[in-house]
């Protein structure tokens, strides 16, 4: 009974633009998928020890 999944949500990979290869995984909701918007966040990259821009890529 409690095994309902959210329809239309998918996981995307946020990759660091610093070129370190570090990434975060985030769930992209149905509304963002239909708007065709690419996610961009300014988050912490521990390999360069500062905040950098992370851009969306598809999960492999």
Buried (B, 14 or more C-beta within 10 A) or exposed (E): EEEEEEEEEEEBBBBBEBEEEBBBEBEBEEEBEEEEEEBEEEBEBEEEEEEBBBEBEEEE
